[in-house]
Amino acid sequence: MTQQLIEKITAEEIAAELDYSTRHVKEKLSRKPDFPKAIKIGAKRFWMRQEFKNWLVKQRER
């Protein structure tokens, strides 16, 4: 059985890629209905990197 590595991305990484503040990602973007849902691990939130990339492509097509 092959295990597939699931890549996660943090709010800090998303903020850097979009040139937003981390606070904006956590408080504004993450609440948008079309933004990928976060996964909580402990107290930290992560997003699936591929879901974020797919969302970003759709945003740039608009």
Z-matrix of the N, CA and C atoms (Angstrom, degrees):
N
C 1 1.458
C 2 1.534 1 108.75
N 3 1.293 2 116.41 1 131.32
C 4 1.458 3 122.04 2 -179.02
C 5 1.516 4 109.66 3 -96.83
N 6 1.313 5 115.69 4 129.79
C 7 1.459 6 120.23 5 175.58
C 8 1.519 7 108.53 6 -92.38
N 9 1.305 8 115.13 7 133.45
C 10 1.458 9 120.29 8 178.60
C 11 1.520 10 108.63 9 -100.79
N 12 1.312 11 115.98 10 129.24
C 13 1.460 12 121.08 11 178.86
C 14 1.520 13 109.13 12 -76.14
N 15 1.307 14 115.55 13 126.20
C 16 1.458 15 120.76 14 178.02
C 17 1.524 16 107.21 15 -98.54
N 18 1.309 17 115.14 16 118.27
C 19 1.455 18 119.69 17 -178.62
C 20 1.516 19 110.74 18 -85.36
N 21 1.325 20 114.32 19 132.22
C 22 1.458 21 121.36 20 178.54
C 23 1.524 22 108.65 21 -108.95
N 24 1.328 23 114.73 22 157.72
C 25 1.460 24 121.24 23 176.79
C 26 1.537 25 107.30 24 -133.16
N 27 1.305 26 116.21 25 142.00
C 28 1.462 27 121.02 26 -178.33
C 29 1.525 28 110.85 27 -94.21
N 30 1.311 29 115.54 28 167.08
C 31 1.467 30 120.86 29 176.06
C 32 1.526 31 110.20 30 -61.17
N 33 1.321 32 116.67 31 -35.47
C 34 1.464 33 120.71 32 179.10
C 35 1.536 34 110.96 33 -64.39
N 36 1.327 35 116.09 34 -40.76
C 37 1.469 36 119.83 35 179.07
C 38 1.529 37 111.36 36 -68.95
N 39 1.330 38 116.23 37 -40.12
C 40 1.468 39 120.42 38 177.30
C 41 1.522 40 109.58 39 -62.61
N 42 1.323 41 116.37 40 -45.65
C 43 1.464 42 121.11 41 179.71
C 44 1.522 43 110.90 42 -58.76
N 45 1.313 44 117.46 43 -43.21
C 46 1.465 45 121.17 44 -179.56
C 47 1.527 46 110.53 45 -64.90
N 48 1.325 47 116.91 46 -41.16
C 49 1.461 48 119.86 47 -178.94
C 50 1.527 49 112.15 48 -67.30
N 51 1.329 50 116.69 49 -34.64
C 52 1.464 51 120.85 50 -177.59
C 53 1.523 52 113.56 51 -95.25
N 54 1.318 53 116.73 52 -5.47
C 55 1.463 54 123.05 53 -175.49
C 56 1.531 55 110.83 54 60.85
N 57 1.322 56 115.48 55 42.71
C 58 1.468 57 123.94 56 174.65
C 59 1.518 58 108.11 57 -114.15
N 60 1.312 59 115.46 58 168.49
C 61 1.459 60 118.77 59 172.91
C 62 1.533 61 108.79 60 -80.47
N 63 1.306 62 115.51 61 155.54
C 64 1.465 63 120.16 62 176.18
C 65 1.522 64 109.76 63 -60.74
N 66 1.301 65 116.38 64 -38.22
C 67 1.463 66 120.92 65 179.15
C 68 1.529 67 110.89 66 -60.52
N 69 1.336 68 117.81 67 -41.49
C 70 1.458 69 121.53 68 178.88
C 71 1.533 70 110.50 69 -62.04
N 72 1.316 71 116.23 70 -42.08
C 73 1.470 72 119.85 71 178.67
C 74 1.520 73 110.21 72 -62.49
N 75 1.321 74 116.93 73 -47.55
C 76 1.467 75 120.73 74 -176.37
C 77 1.525 76 113.16 75 -70.30
N 78 1.330 77 117.62 76 -38.75
C 79 1.462 78 120.52 77 -172.79
C 80 1.526 79 114.65 78 -97.51
N 81 1.303 80 118.49 79 -24.35
C 82 1.474 81 120.61 80 -176.63
C 83 1.526 82 112.02 81 -112.88
N 84 1.328 83 115.87 82 -62.36
C 85 1.470 84 120.01 83 -175.38
C 86 1.523 85 111.97 84 -59.48
N 87 1.309 86 116.87 85 -46.07
C 88 1.472 87 120.25 86 -175.39
C 89 1.529 88 112.59 87 -64.70
N 90 1.305 89 117.66 88 -15.64
C 91 1.474 90 121.28 89 179.46
C 92 1.524 91 112.91 90 -93.95
N 93 1.324 92 116.89 91 -7.25
C 94 1.467 93 120.06 92 178.27
C 95 1.529 94 108.79 93 -68.78
N 96 1.318 95 117.92 94 138.13
C 97 1.466 96 119.90 95 -176.36
C 98 1.527 97 114.24 96 -62.52
N 99 1.325 98 117.70 97 -27.71
C 100 1.466 99 119.26 98 -178.03
C 101 1.536 100 113.56 99 -92.62
N 102 1.336 101 117.04 100 -3.51
C 103 1.459 102 120.19 101 179.18
C 104 1.529 103 109.09 102 -79.58
N 105 1.336 104 118.22 103 140.67
C 106 1.467 105 120.15 104 -179.91
C 107 1.533 106 112.28 105 -54.86
N 108 1.306 107 115.15 106 147.09
C 109 1.462 108 120.89 107 179.35
C 110 1.526 109 110.43 108 -76.48
N 111 1.310 110 115.10 109 140.45
C 112 1.466 111 121.37 110 179.87
C 113 1.528 112 110.39 111 -81.11
N 114 1.308 113 114.26 112 156.65
C 115 1.459 114 122.32 113 173.56
C 116 1.519 115 106.03 114 -114.40
N 117 1.325 116 117.03 115 127.74
C 118 1.464 117 119.98 116 178.85
C 119 1.520 118 109.51 117 -93.98
N 120 1.317 119 114.26 118 128.83
C 121 1.457 120 121.34 119 173.15
C 122 1.518 121 104.98 120 -124.43
N 123 1.312 122 115.17 121 107.74
C 124 1.458 123 119.51 122 -172.15
C 125 1.521 124 107.88 123 67.32
N 126 1.315 125 117.01 124 -129.31
C 127 1.458 126 121.28 125 179.59
C 128 1.529 127 112.01 126 -95.20
N 129 1.322 128 117.33 127 -3.35
C 130 1.468 129 121.23 128 -174.53
C 131 1.526 130 111.04 129 -100.87
N 132 1.337 131 114.62 130 144.27
C 133 1.468 132 120.82 131 177.31
C 134 1.518 133 110.02 132 -102.93
N 135 1.328 134 114.17 133 140.67
C 136 1.458 135 121.75 134 176.66
C 137 1.512 136 108.47 135 -131.15
N 138 1.319 137 115.42 136 156.71
C 139 1.456 138 121.86 137 173.89
C 140 1.516 139 107.10 138 -122.02
N 141 1.311 140 116.17 139 154.26
C 142 1.451 141 120.36 140 176.16
C 143 1.536 142 106.88 141 -74.57
N 144 1.310 143 116.43 142 125.33
C 145 1.468 144 121.25 143 -175.11
C 146 1.530 145 111.40 144 -56.05
N 147 1.334 146 117.66 145 -44.37
C 148 1.462 147 120.08 146 -177.13
C 149 1.527 148 111.35 147 -67.13
N 150 1.338 149 117.70 148 -37.63
C 151 1.467 150 120.56 149 177.04
C 152 1.529 151 110.28 150 -63.49
N 153 1.333 152 116.22 151 -41.33
C 154 1.457 153 119.85 152 177.84
C 155 1.526 154 110.58 153 -63.51
N 156 1.340 155 116.91 154 -44.98
C 157 1.472 156 120.83 155 179.96
C 158 1.528 157 110.54 156 -61.26
N 159 1.333 158 117.19 157 -41.63
C 160 1.470 159 120.84 158 178.11
C 161 1.527 160 110.65 159 -62.68
N 162 1.324 161 116.98 160 -42.56
C 163 1.466 162 121.76 161 178.29
C 164 1.532 163 109.88 162 -61.66
N 165 1.325 164 116.08 163 -43.13
C 166 1.455 165 121.02 164 -177.94
C 167 1.537 166 111.19 165 -63.32
N 168 1.305 167 116.91 166 -41.14
C 169 1.468 168 120.88 167 177.82
C 170 1.526 169 109.66 168 -60.46
N 171 1.330 170 117.01 169 -44.50
C 172 1.469 171 120.65 170 179.50
C 173 1.525 172 111.56 171 -62.83
N 174 1.323 173 117.12 172 -37.83
C 175 1.470 174 120.93 173 178.99
C 176 1.514 175 111.50 174 -66.06
N 177 1.299 176 116.42 175 -37.82
C 178 1.469 177 120.89 176 -178.02
C 179 1.521 178 111.50 177 -75.50
N 180 1.330 179 117.24 178 -20.20
C 181 1.464 180 120.68 179 177.51
C 182 1.526 181 112.18 180 -77.68
N 183 1.304 182 116.87 181 -17.83
C 184 1.466 183 121.57 182 -177.22
C 185 1.504 184 111.99 183 -71.06
